[in-house]
Amino acid sequence: MELKQQVIRFMENLAVQFAVDVVRGYLLHRLEDITAADCYTAIKNKVNLWQITPDSDKAYIMKKVLPRFRKLVIRYMDDLTPQLVLEWLRRDRPDLADVIEKKNQWAYADYEKEEAYRWLASQLENIKANIKAVLSSEGGVK
């Protein structure tokens, strides 16, 4: 591989990592005031996180983050999986990961572990669908 291609690949990888860091940082910021008990309640009541996200946060995502990272979002959105989000939670918010994985004090919670994981997966899919809808309305997802 010639140097020019190596530099291009390096810059793409750097941009992807930066975008991941932005998404992860934003997610952690949004979860700052969320407790494990809140997470439990959301799972039990099948709360739709997109619906309760303030419009100002949605506008920030749609008007500030997406335009900046549009190509990367389109290219890598499907790589954002429940497993990846759960891994982030294990590292950064183990209390929330415990609720979803029914560990420690949440081991005897009155829901199935699979139910909690399905809830996480559905939240992620719903958020991605809303983002894809915005991207489609702005010229199509390629």
Secondary structure, DSSP 8 states (H G I E B T S, - for coil): --HHHHHHHHHHHHHHHHHHHHHHHHHHHHTTT--HHHHHHHHHTT--HHHHS-HHHHHHIIIIIHHHHHHHHHHHGGG--HHHHHHHHHHH-HHHHHHHHT-GGGTT-SS-HHHHHHHHHHHHHHHHHHHHHHHHHTT---
